[in-house]
Amino acid sequence: MLSIWERPEPQPRAVPVPLSREKIAATAIRLADAHGLDGLSLRKIAKELGVGPMRLYDYVINKAELLDLMVDVVYARIAEVGQRPGWRDTVLAIAHATRAAALDHEWFSDVLGGRPHLGPHALAVGEATAAALNQAPSVRDIDDLQRAVGALNAFIIGAVRREVTERRTARSTGTDEVAFQASLGPYLTRMLNTGRYPTVARLVIDGAHLNAEETFTHNLTTVLDGITGQPRT
């Protein structure tokens, strides 16, 4: 069977509620933003659109295809950053756009890190990222490029998932990260005063306490510095 990206959309019909894949995906994204992916179903989308569920199957054959459409809409936003004058600026722009998209659509972080996304906009982002990294000074062959892409993706996925998880935890518990740390402050102070954890103590007491965006930028810069460094022998 052809993928959804190769199958043409059904011809428009004279019906009270016209449909398109774009309209279905936009509605699905709105519902997922509000309720997450677990509560998403073709039946709920059809109800939101005011049509019978069977009409949606003319456009998507299952929830997996629906998710493909939704994900590629988000990648379309990331792809808008385009190519920048230098490879590093391009990678920075794509990484920050990915983080921003995941914070606006928290469910997007849930689908990162699994099988690759192959929609046209996802492929465009992948091409722009790989093409930029291919210009990094220490990327000399395909093996270097694969490692660079893997390291960058691992950082972005881990960073955005951690940030989204913290936001969800804050909402579900009613306690943000600062309040959580304050509640454990006396215990942590007693443990650090034992002298058994001197390096952890340095991190807690002397380490810089950056906000989420500053942390992302700082750590992303560290990853890119590593990519541009000389390989170890």
Secondary structure as UniProt FT lines:
FT   TURN            4..6
FT   HELIX           21..35
FT   TURN            38..39
FT   HELIX           42..49
FT   HELIX           53..56
FT   TURN            57..59
FT   HELIX           63..79
FT   TURN            80..81
FT   HELIX           87..104
FT   HELIX           107..110
FT   TURN            111..113
FT   HELIX           120..133
FT   TURN            134..135
FT   TURN            137..138
FT   HELIX           142..173
FT   HELIX           177..183
FT   HELIX           185..192
FT   TURN            193..195
FT   HELIX           198..206
FT   HELIX           212..228
//
